[in-house]
Amino acid sequence: MKILVLTKRQYMGKDLLDDRFGRFREIPLELARFGHQVLGICLSYRTKEEDHVEDRDVSSEATVTWHSFNIGKLVFPGLRRYFRCARTLAADFRPDVIWACSDSFHAIFGARLGRLLRARSVVDLYDNFESYGGTHLPGVLPLFKRAVRIADGISCVSDELASLIANEYRRPGRSIVLKNAVRGDLFYPRDRIHSRKLLGIPDRIKLVGTVGALRRNRGVETLLSAFELLASEDSAIELAIAGPRTNSVMIPKSSRIHDFGVLPLEGVANLISAMDVAVVCNRDSSFGRYNFPQKFYEIMACRVPVIAASVGSMKKALRDHPECLFEPESPTSLAAAVRAQLQNPSTINRSVPTWRDTAKHLESFLETIIANHRPNYDVNSTFGTVS
């Protein structure tokens, strides 16, 4: 197959090209390892060098060529420029299928580009994009919903999101659940004491923490409040956090709070492994009800006791482990769950999917989409023209 991937460059606090990170880097590279031709085009919402980058796997000689463009200071002129450049690259590549990822703009463009090039299009929903600011711009949400309805296929990050799309978007076509995964070379059981030594964390403490986006929509304030309760009861309990955050989230200064900022992936694995209990924060919101936190699988792969907000995919994943759940936005519930895990630690001993497993699932889906006949749409009447 010839597969074109469209995605934004920055997501989950990382950069696809600079950090070689995440769903939209790992899955295309795995598809290339399977022998497919994969071309990636990414849009940077920050000023970066515009160039093409060869993401190469030395062991298999698989390569994904990425082209990066900046959106610039003015959104809509920047989008038009990106669309023109991407359309030219795509026309030269002549893909069999387009995998359009990461936000509503790429979903809209991917579905339209598929019609223009007579290629199949699959829209990837790794979050509920209605909770993103981009869909609040005038006219974007109707175009996004239309793109989802007419795309040849949909890949959703969670069962909950797949149900939402089927029921509220009246999506008639094929779809799959394509959950997040882990890199097996990074996330595996490690020695806790050694991990603490690498990070400069004391040995004889009870370490609770989280790694990931420290933003209000994730409910990180609940963890900070729960820690205050726990710290007042037990002087041995300390908190570790790492990840990108906004100015609206205030992290208290304390000798018992270890703030590692934004860590490289190896550091993330070490910090998780250093914890006695790892927390997956979330809120009962239009975002939290439909996402699938990647850190949950990372924690499981490291065999560290986990507790998660009882909402969406985590409520379902941990339904047989109620001791691992806490009520979202309830510091007292979170504190109680931490106490229980510290007293009687329990890990979730299930197999964790790798990105290779996820890519194999997507590969089968794309092959089915390509083999299936689809109706011919009038591109301009559906989306309007893009100059």
C-alpha positions as CSV (number, residue, x, y, z in Angstrom):
1,M,0.0,0.0,0.0
2,K,1.0,3.6,-0.5
3,I,-0.2,5.4,2.7
4,L,-0.2,9.2,3.2
5,V,-0.3,10.4,6.8
6,L,-1.6,13.9,7.6
7,T,-1.1,15.1,11.2
8,K,-0.2,18.1,13.3
9,R,3.4,18.1,14.4
10,Q,3.0,18.9,18.2
11,Y,0.7,16.8,20.4
12,M,0.7,15.4,23.9
13,G,3.4,18.0,24.8
14,K,5.9,16.5,22.4
15,D,7.1,17.1,18.8
16,L,6.6,14.3,16.3
17,L,9.9,15.0,14.5
18,D,12.2,16.4,17.2
19,D,11.1,13.8,19.8
20,R,10.3,10.9,17.5
21,F,7.2,10.5,19.6
22,G,3.8,9.0,19.8
23,R,0.9,7.5,17.9
24,F,1.4,9.5,14.7
25,R,5.1,8.6,14.5
26,E,5.1,5.0,15.7
27,I,2.2,3.7,13.7
28,P,3.5,5.0,10.3
29,L,7.0,3.7,11.0
30,E,5.6,0.3,11.8
31,L,3.5,0.3,8.6
32,A,6.8,1.0,6.8
33,R,8.4,-1.9,8.5
34,F,5.6,-4.1,7.1
35,G,6.8,-3.1,3.6
36,H,4.3,-0.3,2.8
37,Q,5.3,3.0,1.3
38,V,4.5,5.7,3.8
39,L,4.7,9.5,3.3
40,G,4.0,11.9,6.2
41,I,3.0,15.5,6.0
42,C,2.8,17.4,9.3
43,L,1.6,20.9,10.2
44,S,3.5,22.8,12.9
45,Y,1.5,25.2,15.0
46,R,4.9,26.6,16.2
47,T,7.7,28.1,14.2
48,K,10.0,25.2,13.2
49,E,12.4,24.7,10.3
50,E,10.4,23.7,7.3
51,D,12.1,20.7,5.7
52,H,11.7,17.0,5.0
53,V,13.0,14.5,7.5
54,E,13.8,10.8,6.9
55,D,12.6,8.8,9.9
56,R,14.6,5.6,9.4
57,D,14.7,2.3,11.2
58,V,18.2,1.1,10.9
59,S,17.5,-2.5,11.7
60,S,14.8,-3.0,9.0
61,E,15.8,-0.1,6.6
62,A,12.2,1.0,6.8
63,T,11.8,4.8,6.2
64,V,9.0,7.3,6.5
65,T,9.7,10.7,4.8
66,W,8.1,13.5,6.7
67,H,7.5,17.0,5.2
68,S,6.8,19.8,7.8
69,F,5.1,23.1,7.2
70,N,4.4,26.0,9.6
71,I,1.0,27.4,10.0
72,G,2.4,30.9,10.6
73,K,0.8,33.8,12.6
74,L,-2.5,33.9,10.6
75,V,-4.4,30.7,10.8
76,F,-6.5,30.6,7.7
77,P,-3.9,31.9,5.2
78,G,-1.5,29.4,6.8
79,L,-3.9,26.6,6.4
80,R,-4.5,27.5,2.7
81,R,-0.7,27.5,2.1
82,Y,-0.4,24.1,3.8
83,F,-3.3,22.6,1.8
84,R,-1.7,23.7,-1.4
85,C,1.7,22.3,-0.6
86,A,0.3,19.1,0.8
87,R,-2.0,18.6,-2.2
88,T,1.0,18.9,-4.5
89,L,3.1,16.4,-2.5
90,A,0.1,14.0,-2.3
91,A,-0.6,14.2,-6.1
92,D,3.0,13.3,-6.8
93,F,2.9,10.4,-4.3
94,R,-0.5,9.0,-5.5
95,P,-1.5,7.3,-2.3
96,D,-3.9,4.4,-2.1
97,V,-5.2,5.6,1.2
98,I,-4.9,8.7,3.4
99,W,-4.8,8.4,7.2
100,A,-5.9,11.9,8.5
101,C,-5.0,12.4,12.1
102,S,-4.7,14.6,15.1
103,D,-7.5,17.3,14.9
104,S,-10.5,18.5,13.0
105,F,-8.6,20.4,10.3
106,H,-6.7,17.3,9.2
107,A,-9.9,15.3,9.2
108,I,-11.6,17.8,6.9
109,F,-8.6,18.1,4.6
110,G,-7.9,14.4,4.6
111,A,-11.5,13.5,3.5
112,R,-11.5,16.2,0.8
113,L,-8.0,15.2,-0.5
114,G,-9.1,11.6,-0.8
115,R,-11.9,12.6,-3.1
116,L,-9.6,14.9,-5.2
117,L,-7.0,12.1,-5.6
118,R,-9.5,9.3,-5.9
119,A,-7.8,7.7,-2.9
120,R,-9.5,6.2,0.1
121,S,-9.6,8.3,3.3
122,V,-9.6,7.2,7.0
123,V,-10.0,9.7,9.7
124,D,-8.3,8.9,13.0
125,L,-9.9,10.2,16.2
126,Y,-7.5,10.0,19.0
127,D,-9.6,12.3,21.1
128,N,-13.0,13.8,21.0
129,F,-12.1,16.7,18.7
130,E,-15.3,18.6,19.8
131,S,-13.5,19.3,23.0
132,Y,-10.7,21.1,21.1
133,G,-10.6,24.8,20.5
134,G,-10.3,24.4,16.7
135,T,-13.8,23.0,16.3
136,H,-15.2,26.2,18.0
137,L,-14.1,28.3,15.1
138,P,-17.0,29.4,12.9
139,G,-18.0,26.7,10.4
140,V,-15.4,24.1,11.5
141,L,-17.6,21.8,13.4
142,P,-20.2,21.1,10.6
143,L,-17.3,20.5,8.2
144,F,-15.7,18.2,10.6
145,K,-18.8,16.1,11.2
146,R,-19.4,15.9,7.5
147,A,-15.8,14.7,6.9
148,V,-16.3,12.0,9.5
149,R,-19.6,10.9,7.9
150,I,-18.2,10.6,4.3
151,A,-14.7,9.3,5.1
152,D,-14.2,5.7,3.9
153,G,-13.2,4.6,7.4
154,I,-12.8,5.8,11.0
155,S,-10.2,4.8,13.6
156,C,-11.2,5.7,17.2
157,V,-9.0,5.7,20.2
158,S,-11.6,4.2,22.5
159,D,-14.8,2.2,22.5
160,E,-16.6,5.2,24.1
161,L,-15.6,7.5,21.3
162,A,-16.6,4.9,18.6
163,S,-20.0,4.7,20.2
164,L,-20.3,8.5,20.2
165,I,-19.4,8.7,16.5
166,A,-21.8,5.9,15.5
167,N,-24.8,7.3,17.5
168,E,-24.4,11.1,17.2
169,Y,-22.7,11.5,13.9
170,R,-24.9,8.9,12.2
171,R,-21.7,7.4,10.8
172,P,-22.8,4.7,8.3
173,G,-19.4,3.3,7.2
174,R,-16.6,1.1,8.6
175,S,-14.8,1.9,11.8
176,I,-12.3,0.3,14.2
177,V,-11.1,1.0,17.7
178,L,-7.4,1.7,17.5
179,K,-6.2,2.2,21.1
180,N,-2.8,3.7,22.1
181,A,0.1,1.4,22.8
182,V,3.7,1.5,24.2
183,R,7.2,1.1,23.0
184,G,8.4,-2.2,24.4
185,D,12.0,-1.1,24.3
186,L,11.2,1.7,26.8
187,F,8.3,0.6,29.0
188,Y,9.0,-2.6,30.9
189,P,9.5,-3.6,34.6
190,R,12.6,-1.8,36.0
191,D,14.2,-1.8,39.4
192,R,12.6,0.9,41.5
193,I,15.6,1.8,43.6
194,H,17.8,2.1,40.5
195,S,15.2,4.3,38.8
196,R,15.1,6.5,41.8
197,K,18.9,6.7,41.9
198,L,19.0,7.9,38.3
199,L,16.5,10.6,39.0
200,G,17.9,11.7,42.4
201,I,14.8,10.6,44.4
202,P,15.3,9.3,48.0
203,D,15.0,5.6,48.6
204,R,13.0,5.6,51.8
205,I,9.9,7.4,50.8
206,K,6.4,6.5,49.5
207,L,6.3,8.1,46.1
208,V,3.0,8.9,44.4
209,G,2.9,10.7,41.1
210,T,1.8,11.3,37.5
211,V,3.4,11.8,34.2
212,G,1.7,13.5,31.3
213,A,-0.1,16.8,30.5
214,L,-0.6,18.8,33.7
215,R,-3.6,20.8,32.5
216,R,-7.0,21.7,34.0
217,N,-8.9,19.5,31.5
218,R,-7.0,16.5,33.0
219,G,-7.9,17.2,36.6
220,V,-4.3,17.6,37.9
221,E,-5.6,19.9,40.7
222,T,-7.4,16.9,42.2
223,L,-4.1,15.1,42.6
224,L,-2.4,18.2,44.2
225,S,-5.3,18.5,46.6
226,A,-5.2,14.8,47.4
227,F,-1.5,15.0,48.1
228,E,-2.1,17.8,50.7
229,L,-4.4,15.4,52.5
230,L,-2.0,12.5,52.3
231,A,1.1,14.7,53.3
232,S,-0.7,15.9,56.4
233,E,-1.2,12.3,57.5
234,D,2.1,10.6,56.6
235,S,5.5,12.4,56.4
236,A,6.9,9.7,54.2
237,I,4.6,10.4,51.3
238,E,6.0,12.5,48.5
239,L,4.7,13.6,45.1
240,A,6.5,13.3,41.7
241,I,5.1,15.0,38.6
242,A,6.4,15.6,35.1
243,G,4.9,16.9,31.9
244,P,3.9,20.0,30.0
245,R,1.6,22.4,31.8
246,T,-0.2,25.7,31.3
247,N,0.3,28.9,33.4
248,S,-3.2,28.3,34.9
249,V,-1.9,25.2,36.8
250,M,0.1,26.3,39.9
251,I,2.5,23.6,41.2
252,P,3.3,24.3,44.9
253,K,6.9,24.7,45.9
254,S,7.8,22.0,48.4
255,S,10.7,19.8,49.3
256,R,8.2,16.9,49.1
257,I,7.1,17.7,45.6
258,H,9.5,16.5,42.8
259,D,8.8,18.4,39.6
260,F,10.8,17.1,36.7
261,G,9.3,19.4,34.0
262,V,9.2,17.8,30.6
263,L,11.2,14.5,30.5
264,P,12.5,12.6,27.5
265,L,10.9,9.2,27.0
266,E,13.6,7.3,28.8
267,G,13.1,9.6,31.8
268,V,9.3,9.1,31.7
269,A,9.9,5.3,32.0
270,N,12.3,5.8,34.9
271,L,10.0,8.1,36.7
272,I,7.0,5.8,36.4
273,S,9.2,2.9,37.6
274,A,10.3,5.0,40.6
275,M,6.8,5.4,41.9
276,D,5.0,3.3,44.5
277,V,1.6,4.4,43.0
278,A,1.1,6.1,39.6
279,V,-2.0,8.2,39.0
280,V,-4.0,8.7,35.8
281,C,-5.9,12.0,36.3
282,N,-9.0,12.9,34.3
283,R,-12.2,14.8,34.6
284,D,-15.8,13.8,33.8
285,S,-15.9,16.0,30.7
286,S,-16.3,15.9,26.9
287,F,-12.6,15.2,26.8
288,G,-12.2,12.8,29.6
289,R,-15.2,10.6,28.8
290,Y,-13.8,9.6,25.3
291,N,-10.0,9.6,25.5
292,F,-7.7,6.6,26.2
293,P,-4.8,7.8,28.4
294,Q,-1.6,6.4,26.9
295,K,0.1,6.7,30.3
296,F,-2.2,3.9,31.5
297,Y,-0.6,1.4,29.3
298,E,2.9,2.8,30.1
299,I,2.2,2.3,33.8
300,M,0.9,-1.2,33.2
301,A,3.9,-2.2,31.1
302,C,6.2,-1.0,33.9
303,R,4.2,-3.2,36.4
304,V,3.6,-0.3,38.8
305,P,0.4,0.0,40.9
306,V,-2.0,2.3,39.2
307,I,-5.1,4.3,40.1
308,A,-7.2,6.2,37.6
309,A,-10.2,8.5,37.6
310,S,-13.4,6.4,37.1
311,V,-14.5,7.9,33.8
312,G,-14.7,6.8,30.2
313,S,-12.2,4.1,29.1
314,M,-10.6,3.8,32.5
315,K,-13.8,3.0,34.2
316,K,-14.3,0.1,31.7
317,A,-10.7,-1.1,31.7
318,L,-10.6,-1.3,35.5
319,R,-14.1,-2.5,36.2
320,D,-12.7,-5.7,37.7
321,H,-10.3,-3.7,39.9
322,P,-12.4,-1.2,41.8
323,E,-9.5,-0.6,44.2
324,C,-7.7,1.1,41.3
325,L,-10.5,3.7,40.6
326,F,-11.3,7.0,42.2
327,E,-14.2,9.5,41.7
328,P,-13.1,12.1,39.2
329,E,-12.4,15.6,40.8
330,S,-12.7,14.2,44.3
331,P,-9.5,14.7,46.3
332,T,-10.8,12.6,49.2
333,S,-11.6,9.7,46.9
334,L,-8.2,9.9,45.3
335,A,-6.4,10.1,48.6
336,A,-8.4,7.0,49.8
337,A,-7.4,5.0,46.7
338,V,-3.7,6.0,47.2
339,R,-3.8,4.9,50.9
340,A,-5.3,1.5,49.8
341,Q,-2.6,0.9,47.2
342,L,0.2,1.9,49.5
343,Q,-1.1,-0.6,52.1
344,N,-1.8,-3.4,49.7
345,P,-0.1,-2.8,46.4
346,S,-1.6,-4.4,43.3
347,T,-0.6,-4.3,39.7
348,I,-2.6,-5.0,36.6
349,N,-1.0,-8.1,35.1
350,R,-2.3,-8.0,31.5
351,S,-0.5,-7.9,28.2
352,V,0.0,-4.4,26.9
353,P,-0.2,-3.8,23.2
354,T,2.8,-2.5,21.4
355,W,2.7,0.0,18.5
356,R,3.4,-3.0,16.2
357,D,0.2,-4.7,17.4
358,T,-1.7,-1.5,16.8
359,A,-0.2,-0.9,13.3
360,K,-1.0,-4.5,12.3
361,H,-4.7,-3.8,13.3
362,L,-4.7,-0.6,11.2
363,E,-3.0,-2.4,8.3
364,S,-5.8,-4.9,8.0
365,F,-8.4,-2.2,8.2
366,L,-6.7,-0.1,5.5
367,E,-6.5,-3.1,3.2
368,T,-10.2,-3.7,3.7
369,I,-11.0,-0.1,3.0
370,I,-8.9,-0.1,-0.2
371,A,-10.6,-3.3,-1.5
372,N,-14.1,-2.0,-0.9
373,H,-15.8,0.1,-3.5
374,R,-17.0,3.5,-2.4
375,P,-19.4,6.0,-3.9
376,N,-18.2,9.0,-5.9
377,Y,-18.7,12.4,-4.1
378,D,-18.7,15.9,-5.5
379,V,-15.8,17.4,-3.6
380,N,-16.7,21.1,-4.0
381,S,-20.4,20.7,-3.1
382,T,-19.3,18.8,0.0
383,F,-16.5,21.0,1.3
384,G,-16.3,24.1,-0.8
385,T,-13.2,25.0,-2.6
386,V,-9.8,25.5,-1.1
387,S,-7.5,27.7,-3.1
